[in-house]
Amino acid sequence: MKDKLLELVGNDTGFCGITPGGYYSLRTGSGRYQIIRVIVIEECGVHFAMYGEPFEEPPTTIDPVALKQTSFQNMSFRWHALFTMGPQFLTEEPVDLYELSYYHNWKECDGRYWGD
């Protein structure tokens, strides 16, 4: 059965401008900008990888290859938490099986969103 929220406002490949495989900059609580890559979207929230060190200014371009060579942290946020940080689209490329493995591990082990 399709998730009702995604059925109403999006689909399994996108929701309110957020798509799996997309790289976005987010404004953090410290006023800096962090790069994330969306791995999976769900009815309740979004699972993403957060890359590298924060930027002082919002980045307008990135090199996905260089980002993938930095440290990253997998996180899952509720939609409202993500949107309060003002995600800004940068670029997109397909999600690979390696990235999906972190999502599946999270889902099996915990499956809770940040702030739950």
C-alpha positions, 0 to 999 in steps of 0.5 A: 500500500502506498504511503498516504502522504506521498500519494497526496503530495508526491511520489516514491521518487520525490516529495516537495522538491526533495528527491533520493540521490539529491545533494542539498545544503542545510542551514545548521543551528550554528548558522553554518551550512551542511551538505547532505545527500538524500538516500530514502524518503518515507512518509514520516521523514527522510534518511540522508548522509551528512558529509564533511565539515560545515561551510560558512557560506551556502555552497552553490556548487559541489563535487560529489566525488570529493564529498564521497571521499570525506567522512559522513554520518547517516541520519534520519529526520522528520520532514518538519525538522528537515524543512526548518533547515531550508534545504537548497538543491545542489545536484543529483545522482543515483543512490547506489547499493552501498548507500542503501545498505546504511538505510537498511541497517538503520531500519532493521536496528532502530528505525527511529527519526532524530528527535523521536 
